[in-house]
Amino acid sequence: MTVRSHLPWPLRWAVAAVVLGFSAAIGLWAFEFGKSIAGLDRDAKEELVQLRDEVKQLRDEREKAQSIANTAESLLKTEKVAQDRLAAQLRQVEAENMSLKADLGFFERLLPAAGAQAEGPQIRGFQVEQEVPGRLRYQLLVMLGGRGVAPYAGKYDVTLVGTLEGKPWTLAMPGGAQALQVKQYTRVEGRVDHPPQAVVKTVQVRLTDNNGAVRTTQSARM
């Protein structure tokens, strides 16, 4: 007769698990030990360190390039603003230069003729232009002729003469005659509104003293 010992099956599973765990531990240890002997772990660590250094270097270079790009963009914006400012100043200077040339030409035309010795207020360079329909712009220079002439104090008025709807038409300067004082010379300019349908043919300017006496007149044709 044979006697057999029977272990409970839970105990058998526990023993099997212990054996398998022990075998796995031995296998893992053997793998790590072999990798260490072959130098694989050391190479992997060195490669990882190298890769990290390269990534850091690339990141630094990218940040430096971004900084340079931002600086360049800022410089370009600053340069554009400076160019726009210079262009605006140049346009202003050109406009002032043209205005000065126009004034110079205006005053040159107003210089009295050689040998002119007329005394009292004189009208020089009376000019009229149609600024917009229904509005005229005029300018003139009033000068005092002669030597030791007392300053002139009086008035001036502008009158428009033409036709309106086929009939003769005249328009005095709105507001009446304007006060005028001249020590040596003075420039006078202004605007006169009139009906847009009126045809202006002649514009007359007249200087009077404070007593109403006419001192001088001048006309300009349109």
Secondary structure by P-SEA (a helix, b strand, c coil): cbbbbbccaaaaaaaaaaaaaaaaaaaaaaaaaaaaaaaaaaaaaaaaaaaaaaaaaaaaaaaaaaaaaaaaaaaaaaaaaaaaaaaaaaaaaaaaaaaaaaaaaaaaaaccccccccccccccccccccccccbbbbbbbbbbccccccccccbbbbbbbbbccccbbbbcccccbbbbbbccbbbbbbcccccccccccbbbbbbbcccccccbbbbbcc
